[in-house]
Amino acid sequence: MKRLLEENLDKVIQNIESARLSVSGHHIVKLVAVSKYSDVKAIEMMYQCGQRAFGENQVQQLESRALELENLPLEWHFQGSLQKNKINKLIDIKPSLIHSLDSIELAIALNERLSIKNQKMNCLLQINSSNEDTKSGVNIDKAKDIYQEILERCENINLKGVMSIGAMDNNLTQKSFEDTYKIYQELPNATICSMGMSGDYELAIRCGSNLVRVGSALFGNKNV
Ligand SMILES: *Cc1c(COP(=O)(O)O)cnc(C)c1O
């Protein structure tokens, strides 16, 4: 098991390396290992292979795993859709980054709870760059305005950049990444452009992504 995880990790790191070097030697890319399909044992093994940042989609699962592995110096990311009734729980877990701020309403609700608890949170604005009904995120045409509004209205949110999921249609994936990257570049002080999953992280990096969220290619629970 550990051997397989190590091979997967090495392969993904090599792919990231060649993709980022094709952009520039100075283009540094962070890897977040999405552990949602996997279990605590596998996360621990990934940690032993050198991986530090892990991502989850469900507040409940993030909470139990963060607690169970609290003795390891892990960095937790949350990238799932966030229901308002789970906000307090998520704040208490103190994740390193929330990727999935997907509306101004959610930002305001999160900001309110954060200010009550006197805490700050690093967040990304999720953009629905492919305009698919099934995806969360703000409309690409409104993304810049909403980003600005969050900056102005939500003091307890440290807005760090954007997240997007590539278009399902392979012919449109590249364009959805390029469109997101274009917006990212125009945002004030944005430093994180989170794009790319198991099926498209190399393409995402070539389009400017500096954070990839890779699950099944690492943990192998899906055919990729
Ligand atoms: C599940 C998920 C991932 C990882 O997906 P894989 O295709 O398994 O790499 C990345 N980002 C988000 C938002 C996800 O929901």
The ligand as an ORCA input file, in Angstrom:
! r2SCAN-3c Opt
* xyz 0 1
  C     -12.661     15.799     -5.538
  C     -12.078     17.106     -5.846
  C     -10.745     17.204     -6.292
  C      -9.868     15.996     -6.588
  O     -10.409     15.275     -7.659
  P      -9.573     14.172     -8.478
  O     -10.160     14.214     -9.845
  O      -9.799     12.884     -7.803
  O      -8.164     14.575     -8.473
  C     -10.233     18.477     -6.502
  N     -10.970     19.584     -6.317
  C     -12.252     19.527     -5.903
  C     -13.006     20.794     -5.715
  C     -12.844     18.294     -5.664
  O     -14.132     18.249     -5.304
*
